[in-house]
Amino acid sequence: MSRNNNGKTRTPLLTHLVAGGAAGFMEACTCHPLDTIKVRMQLSKTGSRNAAGKRLGFLGVGAKIVRNESFWALYKGLGAVVSGIVPKMAIRFSSFELYKSWMADVEGNVSTTSVFLAGLAAGTTEAVLVVSPMDLIKIRLQAQRHSMADPLDIPKYRNAPHAAYTIVKEEGVRALYKGVTLTALRQATNQAANFTAYQEMKKYAQRVQNLNELPSYQHLVLGGVSGAMGPLSNAPIDTIKTRIQRSSAPGSGFERFKTVTTEIMRKEGFFAFYKGLTPRLLRVAPGQAVTFMVYERVKSWIDVFTEKVQDKDIKMTTK
């Protein structure tokens, strides 16, 4: 069971699990094309350019993908994301609430520092259990430059299960966890910033408006603002992680980290670490906006349903 900050009500962890999973599904279906564009920009060592040699922005990269590979190419890797994001979001919200409840005082109040630490722990948990293998499979699929409109253009990885099978067969199970340290660091900092900003802004909005429950559009706005915090703070980590997961080269995690980091600095310069930041912001911020709005709404529906069931059971026992 978890307790809210005023200590008056308790929400079962199963509720957070279900609401988080539903939010993750909606977020993936809504925002995946922006993630594909972000990955392509991060993997481009010279920058994507048009026929005239002019560097393309995120809209230009997206248009190029659609022109060369069809519209559905923007959804490459979606299967891996959907199969991973539902458990990821379920684990994220339920573990966050669990860690937060462990750090609550006797009255159920949780400090801002505790929220930050719970976010760090939740991000690390989801990274190790779900995100790292899911990200690697997704990136391998997104990196393939084949036309989905041409049935004769057969890629190395046909879909998420086939990609997972091929990677394990050719590179071993450990290959699915390439970049796991950086993934955990990215997810930990993401969720620490994300949950702390969201919880603080939510409490402020409730206090100013004297509301116990905010309308959905406010959850949407607050989720979008809080979602931008993580990418702004850890863009270099995400770029290095993407390059490591894209490669099938052997070596220890530190050796791959050192090689990729040195290569980026020497060949592309410091600002290459921030490649894909714009589409990542445009992917993560609206993604978190959708996530928090759906999560809060589904959680409230489950709470209402649970209360009605409990009231009915109480009335039946008193007869």
C-alpha positions in Angstrom: 0.0 0.0 0.0 1.1 3.6 -0.6 0.1 6.7 1.1 -0.4 10.2 -0.3 1.3 13.2 1.2 -1.5 14.2 3.6 -1.6 10.7 5.0 -5.4 10.5 4.7 -5.9 8.0 1.9 -4.0 4.9 0.7 -3.8 3.6 -2.8 -2.8 0.0 -3.4 0.4 -0.6 -5.4 -1.7 -2.6 -7.9 -3.5 0.6 -8.8 -0.3 2.4 -9.6 0.8 -0.7 -11.6 -2.3 -0.7 -13.8 -2.5 3.0 -14.2 1.2 3.2 -15.1 0.9 0.5 -17.7 -2.1 2.2 -19.3 -0.3 5.5 -19.4 2.8 3.9 -21.0 0.8 2.3 -23.8 -0.9 5.6 -24.7 2.5 7.5 -24.5 4.2 5.0 -26.9 1.5 5.1 -29.5 1.4 8.9 -29.5 5.1 9.8 -29.5 7.1 7.1 -31.1 7.8 8.9 -34.5 9.7 11.6 -32.6 11.8 9.0 -30.9 12.8 7.5 -34.3 13.8 10.9 -35.6 15.9 11.5 -32.4 17.7 8.2 -32.8 18.5 8.9 -36.5 19.9 12.3 -35.6 22.1 10.8 -32.8 23.4 8.1 -35.0 24.4 10.4 -37.8 28.1 11.3 -37.4 28.1 14.0 -40.1 24.6 15.2 -39.6 21.7 14.4 -42.0 21.7 16.6 -45.1 19.5 17.2 -48.1 20.5 16.9 -51.8 22.0 20.4 -51.7 24.2 19.5 -48.7 22.3 21.6 -46.2 22.0 20.2 -42.7 18.5 19.0 -41.8 16.7 19.7 -38.6 14.3 17.3 -36.9 11.5 18.1 -39.3 13.8 17.6 -42.3 15.0 14.3 -40.9 11.5 13.1 -40.4 10.5 14.1 -43.9 13.5 12.3 -45.3 12.6 9.1 -43.5 9.1 9.3 -44.8 10.3 10.1 -48.4 12.9 7.3 -48.5 11.4 4.6 -46.3 7.6 5.4 -46.1 5.5 6.9 -43.3 5.5 3.7 -41.3 9.3 3.8 -41.0 8.7 6.4 -38.3 7.2 3.5 -36.2 10.2 1.2 -36.6 10.8 -0.4 -33.2 7.3 0.3 -31.9 6.7 -3.3 -31.1 9.8 -3.4 -28.9 8.6 -0.1 -27.2 5.0 -1.3 -26.6 6.1 -4.6 -25.3 8.5 -2.9 -22.9 6.9 0.4 -22.1 3.8 -1.1 -20.4 5.8 -3.0 -17.8 8.3 -0.1 -17.7 5.7 2.5 -16.7 4.0 0.0 -14.4 7.3 -0.6 -12.7 8.2 3.1 -12.7 5.0 4.3 -10.9 4.6 1.4 -8.6 8.3 1.4 -7.5 8.3 5.1 -7.1 5.2 5.0 -4.8 6.8 2.0 -2.9 10.1 3.8 -2.4 8.3 7.0 -1.5 6.2 5.2 1.2 9.4 3.8 2.7 10.7 7.3 3.2 7.4 8.8 4.5 7.1 9.9 8.1 4.6 8.5 10.6 1.9 10.8 9.2 2.6 9.8 5.6 4.3 13.1 4.6 7.1 12.9 2.1 9.9 15.5 1.8 11.1 16.9 -1.5 14.4 15.2 -1.0 12.7 11.9 -0.4 10.7 12.3 -3.7 14.0 13.0 -5.5 15.6 9.9 -4.0 12.5 7.8 -4.8 12.7 9.0 -8.4 16.3 8.1 -8.6 15.6 4.6 -7.3 12.5 4.1 -9.6 14.5 5.2 -12.6 17.3 2.7 -11.8 14.8 -0.1 -11.2 13.0 0.3 -14.5 16.4 0.7 -16.4 17.7 -2.7 -15.1 14.5 -4.6 -15.4 13.1 -3.3 -18.7 14.6 -0.3 -20.3 18.1 -1.4 -21.2 17.2 -4.5 -23.4 14.1 -2.7 -24.8 16.2 0.3 -25.8 18.9 -1.8 -27.5 16.4 -3.7 -29.6 14.5 -0.5 -30.5 17.7 1.3 -31.5 18.8 -1.6 -33.7 15.5 -1.6 -35.5 15.3 2.2 -35.8 18.9 2.3 -37.2 18.0 0.2 -40.2 17.6 2.3 -43.4 15.3 0.0 -45.4 12.1 0.9 -47.2 9.1 -0.5 -45.5 7.2 0.1 -48.8 9.4 -2.4 -50.7 8.8 -6.0 -49.8 12.1 -7.0 -51.5 14.1 -4.7 -49.2 14.6 -7.2 -46.3 16.3 -5.8 -43.2 18.6 -7.8 -40.9 16.0 -7.4 -38.0 12.4 -8.0 -39.1 10.7 -7.2 -35.9 11.3 -6.9 -32.1 11.2 -10.6 -31.3 13.4 -11.4 -34.3 15.9 -8.7 -33.4 16.1 -10.0 -29.8 16.6 -13.6 -31.1 19.3 -12.5 -33.6 21.2 -10.3 -31.1 21.3 -13.1 -28.5 22.3 -15.7 -31.1 25.1 -13.6 -32.6 26.3 -11.6 -29.6 25.0 -13.4 -26.6 22.5 -12.5 -23.9 24.8 -9.9 -22.3 24.6 -7.9 -25.5 21.1 -6.9 -24.5 22.6 -5.1 -21.6 25.1 -3.0 -23.5 25.1 0.5 -22.0 23.1 -0.6 -19.0 25.1 1.6 -16.7 24.5 4.7 -18.8 20.8 3.7 -19.3 20.4 3.4 -15.5 22.1 6.8 -15.0 19.9 8.4 -17.6 16.7 6.9 -16.3 17.6 7.7 -12.7 18.3 11.4 -13.4 15.3 11.5 -15.7 12.9 10.2 -13.1 14.4 12.1 -10.2 14.0 15.4 -12.0 10.6 14.4 -13.5 8.9 13.2 -10.4 10.3 16.0 -8.2 9.2 18.7 -10.6 5.8 17.2 -11.2 5.0 16.5 -7.5 6.1 20.0 -6.4 4.2 21.7 -9.2 1.1 19.6 -8.5 1.1 20.4 -4.8 1.5 24.1 -5.6 -1.4 24.0 -8.1 -3.6 22.2 -5.6 -2.8 24.7 -2.9 -3.3 27.8 -5.0 -6.6 26.6 -6.4 -7.7 24.9 -3.2 -8.4 21.6 -5.1 -7.9 18.0 -4.0 -8.0 16.8 -7.7 -6.7 18.8 -10.6 -8.4 18.7 -14.0 -6.9 16.6 -16.7 -5.6 19.5 -18.8 -3.5 20.7 -15.8 -1.9 17.2 -15.4 -1.1 17.4 -19.1 0.6 20.8 -18.7 2.5 19.9 -15.5 3.6 16.6 -17.0 4.9 18.3 -20.1 7.0 20.8 -18.1 8.4 18.2 -15.7 9.1 15.9 -18.6 11.5 18.4 -20.2 13.7 18.5 -17.1 15.4 15.1 -17.7 16.5 15.6 -21.3 18.0 19.0 -20.5 20.1 17.6 -17.7 21.4 14.4 -19.3 21.5 14.8 -23.1 25.2 13.7 -23.4 24.5 10.5 -21.5 21.7 9.6 -23.9 23.8 10.2 -27.0 26.7 8.1 -25.8 24.3 5.3 -24.7 22.6 5.3 -28.1 26.0 5.0 -29.9 27.1 2.2 -27.6 23.8 0.3 -28.1 23.9 0.8 -31.9 27.3 -0.9 -32.1 27.9 -4.6 -32.1 31.6 -4.2 -31.3 33.0 -6.3 -28.4 34.8 -5.0 -25.3 34.0 -4.0 -21.7 31.4 -1.4 -20.9 34.1 1.1 -19.9 36.1 0.5 -23.1 33.1 1.1 -25.3 32.2 4.2 -23.3 35.8 5.6 -23.7 35.9 4.7 -27.4 32.6 6.3 -28.2 33.1 9.4 -26.1 36.6 10.0 -27.6 35.4 9.4 -31.1 32.6 11.9 -30.7 34.8 14.6 -29.3 37.6 14.1 -31.9 35.5 13.8 -35.0 32.3 15.7 -34.3 33.0 18.1 -31.4 31.4 18.9 -28.1 28.0 19.9 -29.4 27.6 16.5 -31.0 26.7 15.2 -27.5 23.5 17.2 -27.8 22.5 15.8 -31.2 18.8 14.9 -31.1 18.1 17.1 -28.1 15.3 19.0 -29.9 13.4 15.9 -31.0 14.1 14.3 -27.6 12.5 17.2 -25.9 9.6 17.1 -28.3 9.3 13.4 -27.7 9.8 13.2 -23.9 7.9 16.4 -22.9 4.6 15.6 -24.7 5.2 11.9 -23.8 5.3 12.7 -20.1 2.4 15.1 -20.5 0.3 12.2 -21.9 1.7 9.8 -19.3 0.8 11.8 -16.3 -2.6 12.8 -17.6 -3.6 9.2 -18.4 -2.0 7.9 -15.2 -3.9 10.3 -13.0 -7.1 9.7 -14.8 -6.9 5.9 -14.8 -5.8 6.0 -11.1 -8.8 8.1 -10.2 -11.2 5.8 -12.1 -9.8 2.8 -10.3 -10.0 4.5 -6.9 -13.7 5.4 -7.6 -14.4 1.9 -8.7 -12.7 0.4 -5.7 -14.6 2.7 -3.3 -17.9 1.7 -4.8 -17.1 -2.0 -4.5 -16.0 -1.6 -0.9 -19.2 0.4 -0.1 -21.3 -2.3 -1.7 -19.5 -5.0 0.3 -20.0 -3.0 3.5 -23.7 -2.6 2.9 -24.1 -6.3 2.1 -22.3 -7.3 5.4 -24.5 -5.0 7.5 -27.7 -6.5 6.2 
